[in-house]
Amino acid sequence: MLIVDLTAGALIAGLAVRGALAGVCGTLALAGFAAGAAAGAALAQVALDRGLRDEFALAVGLPAALVAGGLVAAAIERLGNRRRARVDRQGPAGAIGGALLGGWVGSSSFGSPAR
């Protein structure tokens, strides 16, 4: 488990660094992809008769997650490009916000669920 934990920690740290470099607007597309993928996978479970127990769960869930994630990320990035000049002038605030958002996306994607 130690290797898995270290790998997840490195990925979370990497996403936080990417968020700091990209700023809030650059990281919102990543957050949108994660949210869209979660929504697409959840909708695919609802569409199947037996949910996760259905033999086509992976065949339907993965493409639904990718398509929904891509659509949400594209929509957010399009809106973000219009506002990027105003937000990026905030300097350190945009970098800190991007790092926090990137770390949150990484921890929700690679971290263990809270119980």
ZITA-V8056 format. One record per pair of residues at least 6 apart in sequence whose C-alpha atoms are under 8 Angstrom apart, sorted by the first residue. I is the first residue (numbers start at 1). J is the second residue. D is the distance in whole Angstrom. If there is no record, write none. Layout:
# ZITA-V8056
i = {I/I}
j = {J/J}
d = {D/D}
This chain:
# ZITA-V8056
i = {8/8/11/11/12/12/12/12/12/12/13/13/15/15/15/15/15/16/16/16/16/16/16/16/17/17/18/18/18/18/19/19/19/19/19/19/19/19/19/19/20/20/20/20/20/20/20/20/21/21/21/22/22/23/23/23/23/23/23/23/24/24/24/24/24/24/24/24/25/25/25/25/25/25/25/25/26/26/26/27/27/27/28/28/28/28/28/29/29/29/29/29/30/30/30/31/31/31/31/32/32/32/32/33/33/33/33/33/33/34/34/34/35/35/36/36/36/36/36/36/36/36/37/37/37/37/37/37/37/38/38/39/39/40/40/40/40/40/40/40/41/41/41/41/42/43/44/44/44/44/44/45/45/45/45/48/48/51/87/88}
j = {110/111/106/110/102/103/105/106/107/110/103/106/99/102/103/105/106/98/99/100/101/102/103/106/99/102/27/98/99/102/26/27/95/97/98/99/100/101/102/103/94/95/96/97/98/99/100/102/95/98/99/95/98/88/94/95/96/97/98/99/87/88/94/95/97/98/99/101/77/80/81/83/84/87/88/98/77/80/98/98/101/102/73/76/77/80/101/72/73/74/76/77/73/102/105/73/101/102/105/69/72/73/76/68/69/70/71/72/73/69/105/109/69/72/65/66/68/69/70/71/72/73/64/65/66/67/68/69/70/65/69/65/68/61/64/65/66/67/68/69/61/62/64/65/61/64/51/57/60/61/64/51/52/57/61/54/57/57/94/94}
d = {6/7/7/8/8/6/8/5/6/7/7/8/8/5/6/8/6/7/4/6/7/4/4/8/6/8/8/8/7/7/7/5/7/8/4/4/7/7/5/8/8/4/6/7/5/4/8/8/6/8/8/7/7/7/5/5/8/7/4/7/8/8/5/7/6/4/8/7/7/5/7/8/6/7/8/8/7/7/8/6/7/6/8/7/7/8/8/8/5/7/6/5/7/8/8/8/7/8/6/7/5/5/7/8/4/6/8/6/5/6/7/7/7/8/7/8/5/4/7/7/6/7/7/4/6/8/6/4/8/6/8/7/7/7/5/4/7/8/5/7/5/7/6/5/8/8/8/7/6/5/6/4/6/7/7/7/7/7/7/6}
